[in-house]
Amino acid sequence: MLENETSLTIPDALSEVMDKTFLEFYDYYDSSVRKKLHLHGQHMQDPFGEERGTFQYRNILTRLQALHAKLSAKCSNIGALGDKTTSDNECSSDDSDLDQPDEPPDSVNS
């Protein structure tokens, strides 16, 4: 189980999937935040007139970059050590652990 800063207990298998998925989608997250950087510091407008705070896109980008660096380093260390004690290397993006459908045997056409 993974203990984290949110005090949640996350099973190792789920944590591995979360890490792998974050790394796979990082470029998308990064580009989404960069597209909205011009809104940083602006007040959010609520249609009902409630105070909703301000956009914090620079802070989000900084946190994304830090998390990316942390997970990339973790994956590099796992790869360098050749550690296969975790599930097939949680940082790889191949789905080799998925069952592939069996190919039908070659049939001879008469």
MARBA-3410 file (N, C-alpha, C, O; in Angstrom, 1 decimal):
110
0.8,-1.2,0.0,0.0,0.0,0.0,0.9,1.2,0.0,1.9,1.3,0.6 ~ 0.4,2.2,-0.7,1.1,3.5,-0.8,0.5,4.5,0.2,-0.7,4.8,0.1 ~ 1.4,5.1,1.0,0.9,6.2,1.9,1.3,7.4,1.1,2.4,7.5,0.5 ~ 0.5,8.5,1.1,0.8,9.7,0.4,0.4,10.9,1.2,-0.1,10.8,2.3 ~ 0.6,12.1,0.6,0.4,13.3,1.3,-1.1,13.6,1.6,-1.4,14.5,2.4
-2.0,12.8,0.9,-3.4,13.0,1.2,-3.9,12.1,2.2,-5.1,12.1,2.5 ~ -3.0,11.3,2.8,-3.4,10.3,3.9,-4.3,9.2,3.4,-5.0,8.6,4.1 ~ -4.3,9.0,2.0,-5.1,7.9,1.5,-4.2,6.7,1.4,-3.0,6.8,1.2 ~ -4.8,5.5,1.6,-4.0,4.3,1.4,-4.4,3.7,0.1,-5.6,3.3,-0.1 ~ -3.5,3.7,-0.8,-3.7,3.3,-2.2,-3.0,2.0,-2.4,-1.8,1.9,-2.2
-3.7,0.9,-2.9,-3.1,-0.3,-3.2,-1.9,-0.2,-4.2,-2.0,0.7,-5.1 ~ -0.9,-1.0,-4.1,0.3,-0.8,-5.0,-0.1,-1.0,-6.5,0.4,-0.2,-7.3 ~ -1.0,-1.9,-6.8,-1.4,-2.1,-8.2,-2.0,-0.9,-8.8,-1.8,-0.5,-9.9 ~ -2.9,-0.2,-8.0,-3.5,1.0,-8.4,-2.5,2.1,-8.6,-2.6,2.9,-9.5 ~ -1.6,2.2,-7.6,-0.6,3.3,-7.7,0.2,3.1,-8.9,0.6,4.1,-9.6
0.6,1.9,-9.3,1.4,1.7,-10.5,0.6,2.1,-11.7,1.2,2.7,-12.6 ~ -0.7,1.8,-11.8,-1.5,2.2,-13.0,-1.6,3.7,-13.0,-1.5,4.3,-14.1 ~ -1.8,4.3,-11.9,-1.9,5.8,-11.8,-0.6,6.4,-12.3,-0.6,7.4,-13.1 ~ 0.6,5.9,-11.9,1.9,6.5,-12.3,2.0,6.3,-13.8,2.4,7.3,-14.5 ~ 1.8,5.1,-14.3,1.9,4.8,-15.7,1.0,5.7,-16.6,1.4,6.2,-17.6
-0.2,5.8,-16.1,-1.2,6.6,-16.9,-0.8,8.1,-16.9,-1.0,8.8,-17.9 ~ -0.4,8.6,-15.8,0.1,10.0,-15.7,1.2,10.3,-16.7,1.1,11.2,-17.5 ~ 2.2,9.4,-16.8,3.3,9.6,-17.7,2.8,9.5,-19.1,3.3,10.2,-20.0 ~ 1.9,8.6,-19.4,1.4,8.4,-20.8,0.6,9.7,-21.2,0.7,10.1,-22.4 ~ -0.1,10.3,-20.3,-1.0,11.5,-20.7,-0.3,12.8,-20.3,-1.0,13.8,-20.5
0.9,12.8,-19.8,1.5,14.0,-19.4,1.5,15.1,-20.5,1.2,16.3,-20.2 ~ 1.9,14.8,-21.7,1.9,15.8,-22.8,0.6,16.5,-23.0,0.5,17.7,-23.2 ~ -0.5,15.7,-22.8,-1.8,16.2,-23.0,-2.1,17.2,-21.8,-2.6,18.3,-22.0 ~ -1.8,16.8,-20.6,-2.0,17.6,-19.4,-1.2,18.9,-19.5,-1.7,20.0,-19.3 ~ 0.0,18.8,-19.9,0.9,20.0,-20.1,0.4,20.9,-21.1,0.3,22.1,-20.9
0.0,20.4,-22.3,-0.5,21.3,-23.3,-1.9,22.0,-22.9,-2.1,23.1,-23.2 ~ -2.7,21.3,-22.2,-4.0,21.8,-21.7,-3.7,23.0,-20.8,-4.4,24.0,-20.9 ~ -2.8,22.8,-19.9,-2.5,23.9,-18.9,-1.9,25.1,-19.6,-2.2,26.2,-19.4 ~ -0.9,24.8,-20.5,-0.3,25.9,-21.3,-1.2,26.7,-22.1,-1.1,27.9,-22.2 ~ -2.3,26.1,-22.6,-3.3,26.8,-23.4,-4.0,27.8,-22.5,-4.6,28.8,-23.0
-4.1,27.5,-21.2,-4.9,28.4,-20.3,-4.0,29.3,-19.5,-4.5,30.0,-18.6 ~ -2.7,29.3,-19.7,-1.8,30.1,-18.9,-2.2,31.6,-18.9,-2.0,32.3,-17.9 ~ -2.8,32.1,-20.0,-3.1,33.5,-20.1,-4.2,33.9,-19.0,-4.4,35.0,-18.8 ~ -4.9,32.9,-18.5,-6.0,33.1,-17.5,-5.4,33.2,-16.1,-6.2,33.5,-15.2 ~ -4.2,32.8,-15.9,-3.6,32.8,-14.5,-3.8,34.1,-13.8,-3.5,35.2,-14.3
-4.3,34.0,-12.6,-4.5,35.2,-11.8,-5.9,35.9,-12.0,-6.3,36.8,-11.2 ~ -6.6,35.5,-13.0,-7.9,36.1,-13.3,-8.9,35.5,-12.4,-8.8,34.4,-12.0 ~ -9.9,36.3,-12.0,-11.0,35.8,-11.2,-11.9,34.9,-12.0,-12.3,35.2,-13.2 ~ -12.3,33.8,-11.4,-13.3,32.9,-12.0,-14.7,33.6,-12.0,-15.0,34.2,-11.0 ~ -15.4,33.5,-13.1,-16.7,34.1,-13.1,-17.8,33.1,-12.9,-17.9,32.2,-13.8
-18.5,33.2,-11.9,-19.6,32.3,-11.6,-20.9,32.9,-12.1,-21.2,34.0,-11.9 ~ -21.7,32.1,-12.9,-22.9,32.7,-13.4,-23.9,33.1,-12.4,-24.9,33.8,-12.7 ~ -23.8,32.6,-11.1,-24.7,33.0,-10.1,-24.1,34.0,-9.2,-24.8,34.3,-8.1 ~ -23.0,34.6,-9.5,-22.4,35.7,-8.7,-21.6,35.3,-7.5,-21.3,36.2,-6.7 ~ -21.4,34.0,-7.3,-20.6,33.6,-6.1,-19.1,33.8,-6.4,-18.7,33.8,-7.5
-18.4,34.0,-5.3,-16.9,34.1,-5.4,-16.3,32.7,-5.6,-16.6,31.8,-4.8 ~ -15.6,32.5,-6.6,-15.0,31.2,-6.9,-13.5,31.2,-6.9,-12.9,30.2,-7.2 ~ -12.8,32.3,-6.6,-11.4,32.3,-6.5,-10.8,32.8,-7.8,-11.4,33.4,-8.7 ~ -9.5,32.5,-8.0,-8.7,32.9,-9.2,-8.1,31.7,-9.8,-7.8,30.7,-9.1 ~ -7.8,31.7,-11.1,-7.2,30.7,-11.8,-5.7,30.6,-11.4,-5.1,31.6,-11.2
-5.2,29.4,-11.2,-3.8,29.2,-10.7,-3.0,28.3,-11.7,-2.4,27.3,-11.3 ~ -3.1,28.6,-13.0,-2.5,27.7,-14.0,-1.0,27.6,-13.9,-0.4,26.5,-14.1 ~ -0.3,28.7,-13.5,1.2,28.5,-13.3,1.5,27.6,-12.2,2.4,26.8,-12.3 ~ 0.7,27.6,-11.1,0.9,26.7,-10.0,0.7,25.2,-10.4,1.4,24.3,-10.0 ~ -0.4,25.1,-11.2,-0.7,23.7,-11.7,0.4,23.2,-12.6,0.8,22.0,-12.5
0.9,24.1,-13.5,2.0,23.7,-14.4,3.3,23.3,-13.6,3.9,22.3,-13.9 ~ 3.6,24.0,-12.6,4.7,23.7,-11.7,4.5,22.4,-11.0,5.5,21.6,-11.0 ~ 3.4,22.1,-10.5,3.1,20.9,-9.8,3.1,19.7,-10.8,3.7,18.6,-10.5 ~ 2.6,19.9,-12.0,2.7,18.9,-13.1,4.1,18.5,-13.4,4.5,17.4,-13.5 ~ 4.9,19.6,-13.6,6.3,19.4,-14.0,7.1,18.6,-12.9,7.9,17.8,-13.1
6.8,19.0,-11.6,7.5,18.3,-10.5,7.1,16.9,-10.4,7.9,16.0,-10.2 ~ 5.8,16.6,-10.6,5.3,15.2,-10.5,5.9,14.4,-11.7,6.3,13.3,-11.5 ~ 6.0,15.0,-12.8,6.6,14.3,-14.0,8.0,14.0,-13.8,8.5,12.9,-14.1 ~ 8.8,14.9,-13.2,10.2,14.7,-12.9,10.3,13.6,-11.9,11.2,12.7,-12.0 ~ 9.5,13.6,-10.9,9.6,12.6,-9.8,9.2,11.2,-10.4,10.0,10.2,-10.1
8.2,11.1,-11.2,7.8,9.8,-11.7,8.8,9.3,-12.8,9.1,8.1,-12.9 ~ 9.3,10.2,-13.6,10.3,9.9,-14.6,11.6,9.3,-13.9,12.2,8.3,-14.4 ~ 12.0,10.0,-12.8,13.2,9.5,-12.1,12.9,8.1,-11.5,13.8,7.3,-11.5 ~ 11.7,7.9,-11.0,11.4,6.6,-10.4,11.4,5.6,-11.5,11.9,4.5,-11.2 ~ 10.9,5.9,-12.7,10.9,4.9,-13.7,12.3,4.6,-14.2,12.7,3.5,-14.6
13.2,5.7,-14.3,14.5,5.5,-14.7,15.3,4.6,-13.7,16.1,3.8,-14.1 ~ 15.1,4.8,-12.4,15.7,4.0,-11.4,15.3,2.6,-11.5,16.1,1.7,-11.4 ~ 14.0,2.3,-11.8,13.5,1.0,-11.9,14.1,0.3,-13.1,14.6,-0.9,-13.0 ~ 14.2,1.0,-14.2,14.8,0.5,-15.4,16.3,0.2,-15.3,16.8,-0.8,-15.8 ~ 17.0,1.1,-14.6,18.4,1.0,-14.4,18.7,-0.2,-13.5,19.7,-0.9,-13.7
17.9,-0.5,-12.5,18.1,-1.6,-11.6,17.6,-2.9,-12.2,18.0,-4.0,-11.7 ~ 16.8,-2.9,-13.2,16.3,-4.1,-13.8,15.4,-4.8,-12.8,15.3,-6.0,-12.8 ~ 14.7,-4.0,-12.0,13.8,-4.5,-11.0,12.5,-5.1,-11.6,11.7,-4.3,-12.0 ~ 12.4,-6.4,-11.6,11.2,-7.0,-12.1,10.3,-7.5,-10.9,9.4,-8.3,-11.2 ~ 10.6,-7.1,-9.7,9.8,-7.5,-8.6,8.4,-6.9,-8.6,7.5,-7.4,-8.0
8.3,-5.7,-9.2,7.0,-5.1,-9.4,6.4,-5.6,-10.7,7.0,-6.4,-11.4 ~ 5.1,-5.3,-10.9,4.4,-5.9,-12.0,5.0,-5.5,-13.3,4.6,-4.5,-13.9 ~ 5.8,-6.3,-13.9,6.4,-6.1,-15.3,6.9,-4.8,-15.6,6.9,-4.3,-16.7 ~ 7.4,-4.0,-14.6,7.8,-2.7,-14.7,6.7,-1.7,-14.9,6.2,-1.5,-16.0 ~ 6.2,-1.1,-13.8,5.0,-0.3,-13.8,5.2,0.9,-14.7,4.1,1.6,-14.9
6.3,1.3,-15.1,6.5,2.5,-15.9,6.5,2.2,-17.4,6.4,3.2,-18.2 ~ 6.5,1.0,-17.8,6.5,0.7,-19.2,5.1,1.0,-19.7,4.1,0.8,-19.0 ~ 5.0,1.3,-21.0,3.7,1.6,-21.6,3.1,0.5,-22.5,2.1,0.6,-23.1 ~ 3.9,-0.6,-22.5,3.3,-1.7,-23.3,2.3,-2.5,-22.5,2.4,-2.6,-21.3 ~ 1.4,-3.1,-23.2,0.3,-3.8,-22.5,0.5,-5.3,-22.7,-0.4,-6.1,-23.0
1.8,-5.8,-22.5,2.1,-7.2,-22.7,1.4,-8.1,-21.7,1.3,-9.3,-21.9 ~ 0.9,-7.5,-20.6,0.2,-8.4,-19.6,-1.2,-8.6,-20.0,-1.9,-9.4,-19.3 ~ -1.7,-8.0,-21.1,-3.1,-8.2,-21.5,-3.1,-9.5,-22.4,-2.2,-9.7,-23.2 ~ -4.2,-10.2,-22.2,-4.3,-11.4,-23.0,-4.6,-11.0,-24.5,-5.5,-10.2,-24.7 ~ -3.9,-11.6,-25.4,-4.1,-11.4,-26.8,-5.0,-12.5,-27.3,-4.9,-13.7,-26.9
-6.0,-12.2,-28.2,-6.9,-13.2,-28.7,-6.1,-14.2,-29.5,-5.1,-13.9,-30.2 ~ -6.4,-15.5,-29.4,-5.8,-16.6,-30.1,-6.1,-16.4,-31.6,-7.2,-16.1,-32.0 ~ -5.1,-16.6,-32.4,-5.3,-16.5,-33.8,-5.8,-17.9,-34.3,-5.4,-18.9,-33.8 ~ -6.8,-17.8,-35.2,-7.3,-19.1,-35.6,-6.3,-19.9,-36.4,-5.4,-19.3,-37.1 ~ -6.3,-21.2,-36.3,-5.2,-22.0,-37.0,-5.4,-21.8,-38.5,-6.5,-21.6,-39.0
-4.3,-21.9,-39.2,-4.3,-21.7,-40.7,-5.2,-22.9,-41.2,-4.9,-24.1,-40.9 ~ -6.1,-22.5,-42.0,-6.9,-23.6,-42.6,-6.5,-23.7,-44.1,-6.2,-22.8,-44.8 ~ -6.6,-24.9,-44.6,-6.2,-25.2,-45.9,-7.5,-25.1,-46.8,-8.4,-25.8,-46.5 ~ -7.4,-24.2,-47.8,-8.6,-24.1,-48.7,-8.5,-25.1,-49.7,-7.5,-25.3,-50.4 ~ -9.6,-25.9,-50.0,-9.6,-26.9,-51.0,-10.1,-26.4,-52.3,-10.2,-27.1,-53.3
END
